[in-house]
Amino acid sequence: MNGRVVYLVAEEEINLTRGPSGLGFNIVGGTDQQYVSNDSGIYVSRIKENGAAALDGRLQEGDKILSVNGQDLKNLLHQDAVDLFRNAGYAVSLRVQHRLQVQNGPIGHRGEGDPSGIPIFMVLVPVFALTMVAAWVFMRYRQQL
């Protein structure tokens, strides 16, 4: 393993209905408060328990919000983004970017000699052998059972 961290990026449209406590999450970021170096995007910093986002279950802390009701969030001051969320209405559509960390490199790839997994035959051969022994014992002694 070479020590690098690999991320998959996936976008999703999430529709939330504003609840008694709003949309149920906090944000960070903006052109005046960069949360990620060299990125003025708006990110989810906290999901409020039992809020609209928590009940929906798809929005996660660390997700980047790309747009609200079709309005792009690029190059906004933090307070302008907050105001946009507050004035978004009852039914709110979010375009979100999830960044998922992949363990040990890309999915489905294992280099030669990589000890990060057990070959399937190392599991199947003993299971098959035990099954055969159990079947033989059953056939041999079934009359006595």
C-alpha angles and dihedrals in degrees: 000000000000099000097245122137117226123201132196116210120209129176124213138179110229122189116201132183113220111246134196090285096043121251093333104241142085127226137211132189138054134147091290097043109035110195094185120040112262091002122100092186126132116252135189108249100176139010111213116228112254091003124133093267094048092048091050090048101202102092112081136189108269095031115136114230109218100180144359117215088342095308112126116235096208118130097005127144112241093250091049089055091048090051091049091055093045092052096041095104134232099304110046128189116204127191104208135186115212117200111204122191115225116211118231097359131299121357114266096017123112120167122226111280092013105150094199093107142029116246111247094239090060087065101034099049095058091042091051092047092051091048091052092049091049091049092049092049091048093049093045097048104026091107090060095048 
